[in-house]
Amino acid sequence: MSEIKDKSIQIFLDQLASKYATPGGGSVSALMGAQSAALVSMVCNLTIGKPKYVEVEVEMIALLKQSEVLREKLTSLIKEDIDVFNQLMIAYGLPKETHEEKQLRTDKIQVVLIAATEVPMSCARACAEAIDLSRRAADKGNLGAISDAGAAVMAAYAGLKSAALNVYINTNNIKDEQFVGATLKELDAILKGVELTVEDIYQLVKTKL
């Protein structure tokens, strides 16, 4: 079976709209982040090699390398989210007739819930990075593609906030208080001030249109 990233947009959307749980919001969060990184790459590619932007070419080349690494990471998270959710459904489906079965089932669910939380946390971190990269694209990129830098920051913001929701819903059911505390503390740090940052970049783009 081909990976979700290798399928057409129409097939992905059809599967997203279906009664099945995967792909779902977690995969969409990663996809939005990947689209943000791709848009940053686009701005870089439309800037590099242009005489008008020779002074920022080295910086744009470096930015392009970063955005492409980030795009690959976020693209991989689309499938990782599907895989871990499917593992969680398998865990919930384990037998629970005897005390031993119930305990094994509970233990397995807890293990997979932690993994299912780490995936959207990875997505949140990556989307936050995409926001930072989009600022650089908006600041130094080709003015002919400046609106694409704006689209990049909005896509990354949507991916970040969506990933955060997946972290919250999973941590509600995790019994490991130390893991939950550390995870939510990191997520709070990632989200702190992000609305102002995104609005600042959005306004920066608007002033250049």
C-alpha positions in Angstrom: 0.0 0.0 0.0 1.4 3.4 -0.9 2.0 6.0 1.8 -0.5 8.8 2.2 2.1 11.3 1.0 2.3 9.5 -2.3 -1.5 9.8 -3.0 -3.3 12.5 -4.9 -4.8 15.4 -3.1 -8.3 14.2 -4.0 -7.7 10.7 -2.6 -6.3 12.3 0.6 -9.3 14.5 1.0 -11.7 11.7 0.2 -10.1 9.6 3.0 -10.1 12.6 5.3 -13.8 13.1 4.7 -14.7 9.4 5.2 -16.1 7.7 8.3 -12.6 6.3 9.1 -10.5 7.9 11.9 -7.3 8.2 9.8 -6.1 10.4 8.3 -7.4 12.9 10.7 -6.5 16.2 12.4 -3.0 15.2 13.4 -2.1 14.4 9.8 -3.6 17.6 8.6 -1.6 19.5 11.2 1.6 18.0 9.8 0.4 18.7 6.2 -0.2 22.3 7.0 3.3 22.6 8.5 4.8 20.9 5.5 3.0 23.3 3.2 4.4 26.2 5.2 7.9 24.9 4.8 7.3 24.3 1.0 6.1 27.9 0.6 9.3 29.2 2.4 11.3 27.1 -0.1 9.3 28.6 -2.9 10.1 32.1 -1.8 13.8 31.2 -1.5 13.9 29.6 -5.0 12.3 32.7 -6.5 14.9 34.9 -4.8 18.1 32.9 -5.3 19.8 33.8 -8.6 18.0 37.1 -9.0 20.4 40.1 -9.4 18.1 42.3 -7.4 18.5 40.1 -4.4 22.2 39.2 -4.7 22.9 40.7 -1.3 20.7 38.2 0.5 21.5 35.2 -1.7 23.7 33.4 0.8 21.1 33.8 3.5 18.4 32.6 1.1 20.4 29.5 0.2 20.8 28.7 3.9 17.1 29.3 4.5 16.2 27.0 1.7 18.3 24.2 3.1 16.5 24.6 6.5 13.0 24.7 5.0 13.6 21.6 2.9 14.8 19.6 5.9 11.8 20.9 7.8 9.4 20.0 5.0 10.8 16.4 4.9 10.3 16.1 8.7 6.7 17.4 8.6 5.8 15.2 5.7 7.0 12.1 7.6 4.8 13.2 10.5 1.7 12.8 8.3 2.2 9.0 8.3 3.6 8.8 11.8 0.4 10.3 13.1 -1.7 7.7 11.2 0.5 4.9 12.4 0.4 5.8 16.1 -3.4 6.4 16.0 -3.9 2.9 14.5 -1.7 1.5 17.2 -3.9 3.2 19.8 -7.0 1.7 18.3 -5.4 -1.7 18.5 -4.6 -1.2 22.1 -8.1 -0.1 22.9 -9.4 -3.3 21.2 -7.3 -5.6 23.4 -9.3 -8.2 25.5 -10.4 -7.1 28.9 -12.2 -10.1 30.4 -9.8 -11.0 33.1 -7.9 -8.9 35.6 -4.6 -9.7 33.8 -6.1 -8.8 30.5 -7.4 -5.5 31.8 -4.0 -4.6 33.3 -2.1 -5.5 30.1 -4.6 -3.5 28.1 -4.3 -0.5 30.4 -0.5 -0.6 30.3 -0.5 -0.8 26.5 -2.8 2.1 26.1 -0.7 4.2 28.4 2.5 3.4 26.4 0.8 4.2 23.1 -0.8 7.4 24.4 2.6 8.7 25.2 3.8 7.9 21.7 0.6 9.5 20.3 1.4 12.6 22.2 5.0 12.8 21.1 4.0 12.9 17.4 1.9 16.1 17.7 4.6 17.6 20.0 7.1 17.0 17.2 4.7 18.6 14.8 4.2 21.6 17.1 8.0 22.1 17.4 8.4 21.9 13.6 5.5 24.3 12.9 7.0 26.8 15.4 10.2 26.5 13.4 8.3 27.1 10.2 6.9 30.3 11.6 10.4 31.5 12.3 11.5 30.6 8.8 8.6 32.4 7.3 9.6 35.6 9.0 13.0 35.4 7.3 11.4 34.7 4.0 9.1 37.7 4.4 11.9 39.9 5.6 14.4 39.1 2.8 12.5 37.3 0.1 11.5 38.3 -3.4 8.7 40.8 -3.2 7.0 39.1 -6.1 6.4 36.1 -3.8 5.9 38.0 -0.5 2.3 36.9 -0.2 3.5 33.3 -0.3 5.6 34.1 2.8 2.4 35.3 4.4 0.6 32.1 3.4 3.5 30.2 4.9 3.2 31.8 8.3 -0.6 31.3 8.4 -0.2 27.6 7.4 2.4 27.0 10.1 0.3 28.8 12.7 -2.7 26.6 11.8 -0.6 23.5 12.0 0.8 24.5 15.4 -2.5 25.2 17.0 -4.0 22.1 15.6 -1.1 20.0 16.8 -1.6 21.5 20.3 -5.2 20.3 20.4 -4.0 16.7 19.8 -1.5 17.1 22.6 -4.2 18.3 25.0 -6.6 15.5 24.2 -4.0 12.8 24.6 -2.5 14.2 27.8 -6.0 14.2 29.4 -5.8 10.4 29.5 -2.2 9.8 30.4 -1.5 8.8 34.0 2.2 9.6 34.0 2.0 13.0 35.7 5.7 13.8 35.2 5.4 13.3 31.4 2.2 15.3 31.2 3.6 18.1 33.2 6.8 18.3 31.2 5.0 18.1 27.9 2.4 20.8 28.7 5.1 23.0 30.0 7.1 22.8 26.8 3.9 23.3 24.7 3.0 26.4 26.7 6.5 27.7 26.0 6.1 27.1 22.3 2.7 28.8 22.2 3.6 31.7 24.4 3.3 34.9 22.3 2.8 33.0 19.1 -0.3 35.0 18.1 1.6 38.2 18.3 4.5 36.8 16.4 2.3 35.5 13.6 0.4 38.8 13.4 3.6 40.7 13.3 4.8 38.6 10.3 1.4 39.0 8.6 1.6 42.7 9.0 5.2 42.8 7.7 3.9 41.0 4.6 1.0 43.4 4.1 3.4 46.4 4.2 5.3 44.9 1.3 2.4 44.2 -1.0 
